[in-house]
Amino acid sequence: MSDLSGLNAQMAFFNEESETTADFRENLELMAVDMGNFYFGIELECVKELIRDPNITHVPCLPSYYEGVCNWKGNIIPVVSMRAAGGISQKEPSQKLVLIVKSGSLECGILIGAEPRILGIAPERELTGELPEAVGSMLVVKQAFEGEDKVISVIDVEKSLKKMVVFG
């Protein structure tokens, strides 16, 4: 006969009434990109895909934060540099990774320089106070959280994409 005591603990995680499940559902789930001394976070519900080594075509006469456009599942979408759009000095990315994000009818590729992480952040880790607006930043930060090693600035995808629209 096998010991089922460990199974009971695992089943508590999936039980609708358990505290573990409730705590898990309350956490904000983010795709976090390391920017050096902090993370930019994007809510997972806005992230559609991570593309490795996409073919990005440069388009002239666009603002400097635009890298160009790429084909994503038959749609031509703009690609912006997360560093440039965030008002952070550019550096050569170690990898060519593009996060496809969508909010409403707007979608965009965001070029990131390193492998992102998925983080679950508890609501009580939210930092209070007024959020500073970075000069030259096209990314709108809606919340900030205390991470384990760095602050996590959560991007408001809808407002950021609307702010980046070049042709209306």
VEXGU-152360 format. One line per 2 residues: number of its first residue (from 1); their letters; for each residue x, y, z of C-alpha. Coordinates in Angstrom, 3 decimals. Layout:
NUM = A = X:Y:Z | ... .
***
This chain:
1 = MS = 0.000:0.000:0.000 | 1.417:3.425:-0.945 .
3 = DL = 1.586:6.488:1.269 | -0.922:9.141:0.073 .
5 = SG = -0.051:11.857:2.609 | 1.975:13.808:0.017 .
7 = LN = -0.896:13.593:-2.454 | -3.242:15.375:-0.038 .
9 = AQ = -0.889:18.352:0.126 | -0.663:18.483:-3.682 .
11 = MA = -4.434:18.232:-4.070 | -4.901:21.196:-1.725 .
13 = FF = -3.254:23.334:-4.394 | -5.970:22.425:-6.900 .
15 = NE = -8.842:22.569:-4.436 | -11.025:25.625:-5.178 .
17 = ES = -11.477:26.263:-1.463 | -7.833:26.035:-0.387 .
19 = ET = -5.880:29.051:0.841 | -2.952:28.163:-1.442 .
21 = TA = -5.156:28.485:-4.533 | -6.625:31.762:-3.289 .
23 = DF = -3.135:33.181:-2.650 | -2.007:32.063:-6.116 .
25 = RE = -4.987:33.752:-7.815 | -4.355:37.032:-5.993 .
27 = NL = -0.779:37.295:-7.300 | -0.124:39.478:-10.313 .
29 = EL = 1.582:37.386:-12.997 | 4.146:39.254:-15.071 .
31 = MA = 6.598:38.682:-17.878 | 9.608:40.520:-16.454 .
33 = VD = 12.516:41.865:-18.485 | 15.772:42.696:-16.691 .
35 = MG = 16.812:46.278:-17.448 | 19.909:46.274:-15.241 .
37 = NF = 18.930:47.865:-11.952 | 15.167:47.150:-12.262 .
39 = YF = 12.657:45.033:-14.191 | 10.000:46.123:-16.643 .
41 = GI = 6.969:43.880:-16.171 | 4.130:43.185:-18.578 .
43 = EL = 0.978:41.442:-17.366 | 0.816:37.929:-18.831 .
45 = EC = -2.673:38.484:-20.231 | -1.182:41.089:-22.615 .
47 = VK = 1.692:38.864:-23.808 | 0.766:36.785:-26.843 .
49 = EL = 4.080:35.220:-27.838 | 7.868:35.352:-27.540 .
51 = IR = 9.637:35.225:-30.909 | 13.315:34.345:-31.236 .
53 = DP = 15.406:35.877:-34.057 | 12.579:37.490:-36.039 .
55 = NI = 13.228:39.173:-39.357 | 12.782:42.894:-38.579 .
57 = TH = 12.536:45.255:-41.558 | 13.644:48.831:-40.916 .
59 = VP = 11.128:51.541:-41.866 | 12.497:55.069:-42.442 .
61 = CL = 11.049:58.249:-40.915 | 9.781:56.644:-37.694 .
63 = PS = 10.732:57.751:-34.169 | 14.039:56.367:-32.876 .
65 = YY = 12.401:53.848:-30.525 | 10.991:51.935:-33.525 .
67 = EG = 13.165:49.067:-34.741 | 10.926:48.446:-37.769 .
69 = VC = 8.207:45.923:-38.570 | 7.946:42.139:-38.591 .
71 = NW = 5.522:39.530:-39.850 | 3.667:37.825:-37.011 .
73 = KG = 1.231:35.126:-38.098 | 0.484:36.955:-41.354 .
75 = NI = 0.139:40.403:-39.745 | 2.720:43.137:-40.209 .
77 = IP = 3.248:44.683:-36.779 | 5.566:47.411:-35.500 .
79 = VV = 8.554:46.489:-33.357 | 9.915:48.896:-30.751 .
81 = SM = 13.003:48.672:-28.587 | 12.078:48.316:-24.914 .
83 = RA = 15.201:50.205:-23.878 | 14.633:53.120:-26.276 .
85 = AG = 10.873:53.281:-25.578 | 11.653:53.222:-21.847 .
87 = GI = 14.057:56.174:-22.161 | 17.064:53.975:-21.329 .
89 = SQ = 20.358:54.120:-23.202 | 20.676:51.556:-25.960 .
91 = KE = 23.082:48.668:-25.839 | 23.529:45.761:-28.204 .
93 = PS = 21.111:43.007:-27.135 | 22.685:39.655:-26.300 .
95 = QK = 19.763:37.943:-28.054 | 17.184:39.087:-30.587 .
97 = LV = 13.918:38.380:-28.759 | 10.576:40.046:-29.453 .
99 = LI = 7.601:39.936:-27.081 | 4.319:40.276:-28.950 .
101 = VK = 1.913:42.280:-26.784 | -1.703:43.169:-27.420 .
103 = SG = -4.265:45.410:-25.789 | -7.649:45.883:-27.431 .
105 = SL = -7.088:46.282:-31.165 | -3.468:47.425:-30.773 .
107 = EC = -0.577:44.994:-31.022 | 3.153:45.523:-31.086 .
109 = GI = 6.424:43.661:-30.877 | 8.820:44.740:-28.144 .
111 = LI = 12.491:43.986:-28.721 | 14.081:42.844:-25.479 .
113 = GA = 17.744:42.164:-24.861 | 17.618:39.129:-22.612 .
115 = EP = 15.502:36.119:-21.729 | 12.408:37.277:-19.766 .
117 = RI = 11.243:35.743:-16.489 | 7.729:34.969:-15.344 .
119 = LG = 7.090:36.398:-11.889 | 4.150:36.126:-9.508 .
121 = IA = 3.978:39.220:-7.305 | 1.830:39.429:-4.181 .
123 = PE = -0.344:42.575:-3.965 | 1.137:43.541:-0.580 .
125 = RE = 4.539:44.086:-2.261 | 3.204:47.101:-4.166 .
127 = LT = 5.189:50.279:-3.544 | 3.106:53.284:-2.600 .
129 = GE = 3.581:56.890:-3.577 | 3.573:58.796:-6.827 .
131 = LP = 5.224:57.069:-9.768 | 7.908:59.171:-11.425 .
133 = EA = 7.450:59.781:-15.136 | 10.664:59.100:-17.011 .
135 = VG = 11.654:61.855:-19.409 | 11.663:60.574:-22.978 .
137 = SM = 9.849:57.376:-22.053 | 7.046:56.082:-24.247 .
139 = LV = 6.293:53.337:-21.716 | 3.671:54.279:-19.141 .
141 = VK = 4.250:52.655:-15.739 | 1.070:51.970:-13.782 .
143 = QA = 2.443:50.170:-10.696 | 5.718:49.366:-9.005 .
145 = FE = 6.465:46.374:-6.807 | 9.284:45.342:-4.532 .
147 = GE = 10.911:42.292:-6.092 | 13.321:39.889:-4.451 .
149 = DK = 16.350:41.727:-5.789 | 15.030:44.667:-7.867 .
151 = VI = 12.029:46.941:-8.250 | 9.492:45.798:-10.860 .
153 = SV = 7.852:48.575:-12.902 | 4.612:47.283:-14.441 .
155 = ID = 3.898:48.750:-17.863 | 0.385:49.891:-18.731 .
157 = VE = 0.303:48.210:-22.158 | -2.877:49.935:-23.373 .
159 = KS = -1.690:53.474:-22.563 | 1.837:52.764:-23.827 .
161 = LK = 0.631:51.418:-27.176 | -1.748:54.361:-27.635 .
163 = KM = 1.104:56.753:-26.828 | 3.329:55.111:-29.469 .
165 = VV = 0.798:55.278:-32.327 | 2.447:57.266:-35.123 .
167 = FG = -0.384:57.396:-37.673 | -3.929:57.769:-36.417 .
***
